[in-house]
Amino acid sequence: MAMTQLRQNQQSKLKQKLHYQILQAMDLRLTALKTELATALNHAFGAACSSEEITYLVEFCDYFGATDLKIEPKG
C-alpha cells in the first residue's frame, strides 16, 4: 500500500510540475503575441505605439464588443 501511495504522490507532483510549465509556456506565448500585434499595428498605421498601449486598445475593443475592426477609406 505504501508503494502505491508513493507512486500516486510522485505522479501528482509530476502533474503539478507539468501544469506549471504549460502555464509558463502559455504566458510566454501570450507576451510574444502581444508584441507581434503591436509591431503589426505599428507597421500598418505608421505610428509608434507600445505593446502596453496596444493592450489597452484591445481591452477597450473587447469591452465594447468590437470583434471586427476595419478602417474604411473616407470618400
Secondary structure by P-SEA (a helix, b strand, c coil): caaaaaaaaaaaaaaaaaaaaaaaaaaaaaaaaaaaaaaaaaaaacccccaaaaaaaaaaaaaacccbbbbbbcc
